[in-house]
Amino acid sequence: MKFTELANKVFQESIEQYHIRDDVYQSFHNPYPKDAIEHLLYRKNWIDTVQWHYEDIIRDPQIDPAAALDLKRKIDASNQDRTDTVEYIDSYFLHKYKEVAVRKGATINSESPAWAIDRLSILALKIYHMQEEVGRLDATEAHKAACQEKLDVLLEQRVDLSTAIDQLLEDIETGDKYMKVYKQMKMYNDDELNPVLRERK
């Protein structure tokens, strides 16, 4: 099984499990053991799925300002959690390929495997929700037809992105490409790097 076949399967499991209750405040249970890559993939997509719905809620024009502020804090925390999880996934690949001999003339990719997988996780959510729109009983035929066109593009995009990720991993495994990971170094959550937080210390 190619890596993206596994990833797409785990992402779908996560999305479907979330939507059983469809509640951003539901408890999280990861069905995979902590030492398995599936554990990180499931966690990554669960974070994305919850944040997807945070973003829906906060756009309610009637939202209470206090609730909106609380939700903004949750989105900030979720973004940090998402970044940390992506970096854990890259650590998995760095460890997996640490013994690979890099060939002369090997090149580096514009993004690490995990950040491409991050886009694949978001794409799974776009596909799920666009499929919902296609099947909406209260939607017009014009709406459903327009959403079907978008869904077709998203499905094609998933094939292309999956192919590119699998090719990247194969190239890293053979030494034709090499990994070099940079931490995101986000500044807004750091008491020393965010001037507003620093002043409040």
Number of C-alpha atoms within 10 A of each C-alpha: 5 13 13 19 13 13 22 21 14 22 27 17 15 23 22 14 14 18 12 8 10 14 12 17 8 10 7 12 11 14 12 15 10 10 9 10 17 20 16 22 26 25 24 26 28 23 19 24 23 20 21 16 13 19 13 9 15 19 10 10 7 8 12 11 10 9 12 17 13 12 17 15 12 14 18 14 14 17 16 16 16 20 19 15 20 25 19 16 22 21 14 17 19 17 9 11 17 13 10 13 13 18 13 9 9 14 15 14 13 8 12 22 22 22 15 17 23 19 12 23 26 17 18 23 18 17 18 15 14 20 17 13 19 20 13 13 10 8 11 11 12 9 12 20 13 13 19 17 12 17 20 14 13 17 15 12 14 20 13 11 18 21 15 15 20 16 13 21 21 15 16 25 19 16 20 19 20 24 21 12 14 10 9 11 10 12 11 14 13 12 14 13 13 13 12 11 13 11 9 7 7
